[in-house]
Amino acid sequence: LRNRVVAYMEEGEKIWNTNIPVIVLRLADLTKSQYALTDLEEKDNEKTKRRGQKPG
């Protein structure tokens, strides 16, 4: 992945294939802005953002 895809990515490009596990994308040294998050990842991010906020 690192040699065949990341090497040819330009500024602002993103990998949209959500079938690739996130751990594999992270091991290929991709940042979160370089790949699409799955629905589960997005839900986890929402939960961590809301933690600590008081309802009201």
C-alpha positions, 0 to 999 in steps of 0.5 A: 500500500505504501509503495503502490498507492501512497507514493503516487497520492497528491496533495488533498487526495483521499483513499475512499475504500472503507474495506481496508482496515484502519489499522492497515492505513495507519501502518502505511503512515497515512493521516486521518485526512488521507483516508475515509473513515468507516461509519464505526470510526465516525461514531467512535469519534463522535462519542469521544468528542461528546464525552465530558460535555454536560447536557443542557 
